[in-house]
């Protein structure tokens, strides 16, 4: 049915009302629920709480005696000997490892064979056996001499006077450490790109100069962090020097335990805590050494613990603001 001319339709007659646009409702994304993770976290927290409660409440640990012994001068003297042995052995072991690694990579079959045999033997023999063998070395050789093999001797000296307890401990640990350091250094040298060797050879540089100025500085990026990690094992290995009559930290605690048998457990706890402190300090050094040598290898340096803490606090504040806004 047609409408007459001039008629107004209902849609045209209705007033037009401007409605404001609807504001979109914010929908919160619900995180994926992981009940297994929460259960495992609760179980671990319960076990940690029980362990901590046992440490604090068990009178067998005698924490009052632990506090008495922890900073006693006799304990600190043993700690100083431990630090001295570890420091000397670390330096000498690294130097020996560099020489063994260079000999292992040499084109001389004699040097390669001797280096391989040394590394194989010292990595196979327990450290305590090496120390005890050196401690009784004077029974095999009362005097040592330097001269022509099967001929006259130029220098002769008494081995028993030279081999003090400190010398035996340092030499034994250094010999053992050099075998492991040799593999660390060799792996670092092999990690240098072969193109660096070829470029140095194309320039006509001498082999020694190539190694000192081009290859070895690049190999340090791999050698130093790995060797610092090796130092943690070296610090713990110093506890074995007690068996060659050197009163280090562990040896001092053992001696005091014999004198005060009722304080054996507190003394062992003192040794444990000091070794935890020493290895933790080495771990901190390892982190910053790895961070230093990561320059140029990664786009951004790994954050330090302080930076991680600041980032965590900033994320926590941002999360609280979002929760409050919702």
Residue pairs with C-beta under 8 A, 6 or more apart in sequence:
3 9
26 326
28 326
55 61
56 63
60 265
61 265
61 266
61 269
62 263
62 265
62 266
63 266
65 263
65 266
66 266
66 269
66 270
68 266
69 75
69 256
69 263
69 266
69 267
69 270
70 270
70 273
74 252
74 256
75 249
75 252
75 253
75 256
75 270
75 274
77 247
77 252
78 247
78 248
78 249
78 250
78 251
78 252
78 253
79 248
79 249
79 274
81 166
81 246
81 247
81 248
81 249
82 235
82 238
82 239
82 248
82 249
82 250
82 278
83 278
84 166
85 166
85 169
85 170
85 173
85 238
85 241
85 246
85 248
86 173
86 231
86 234
86 235
86 238
88 170
88 174
89 169
89 170
89 173
89 174
89 177
89 234
89 238
90 177
90 231
90 234
92 170
92 174
92 177
92 178
93 173
93 174
93 176
93 177
93 178
93 180
93 181
93 234
94 177
94 178
94 181
94 185
94 227
95 178
96 174
96 175
96 177
96 178
96 181
96 182
97 177
97 178
97 179
97 180
97 181
97 182
97 183
97 184
97 185
97 227
98 181
98 182
98 185
100 115
100 118
100 119
100 178
100 179
100 181
100 182
100 185
101 115
101 181
101 182
101 183
101 185
101 186
101 189
102 211
103 111
103 112
103 114
103 115
104 111
104 112
104 115
104 116
104 119
104 182
104 186
105 112
105 186
105 189
105 190
106 112
106 115
115 182
118 178
118 179
118 182
119 179
119 182
119 183
121 179
122 130
122 175
122 176
122 178
122 179
123 179
123 180
127 172
127 173
127 176
127 237
127 240
128 240
128 243
130 172
130 175
130 176
131 168
131 169
131 172
131 173
131 240
131 241
131 243
131 244
132 243
132 244
134 163
134 168
134 171
134 172
134 244
135 168
135 243
135 244
135 245
137 159
137 163
138 159
138 160
138 163
141 159
142 158
142 159
142 160
143 156
143 157
143 158
143 159
144 156
144 157
144 159
144 162
145 153
145 154
145 155
145 156
145 157
146 153
146 154
146 155
146 156
147 153
147 154
147 155
163 171
165 241
165 244
165 245
165 246
166 246
168 244
168 246
169 238
169 241
169 244
169 246
169 248
172 241
172 244
173 234
173 237
173 238
173 241
176 237
177 230
177 234
180 230
181 227
181 230
184 223
184 226
184 227
184 230
185 219
185 223
185 227
187 222
187 223
187 226
188 219
188 220
188 221
188 222
188 223
188 226
189 215
189 216
189 219
191 219
191 222
192 215
192 218
192 219
196 214
196 215
196 218
197 210
197 215
200 210
200 214
200 215
201 210
205 213
205 214
220 293
221 293
221 297
224 289
224 293
225 286
225 289
225 290
225 293
228 282
228 285
228 286
228 289
228 290
229 286
231 282
231 286
232 279
232 282
232 283
232 286
235 275
235 278
235 279
235 282
236 275
236 279
238 248
238 249
238 250
239 248
239 249
239 250
239 271
239 275
241 248
241 251
242 248
242 250
242 251
242 254
247 255
249 271
249 274
249 275
250 271
253 267
253 268
253 270
253 271
256 263
256 267
257 263
257 264
257 267
257 268
260 267
287 304
288 304
290 302
291 301
291 302
291 304
294 301
294 302
295 301
303 311
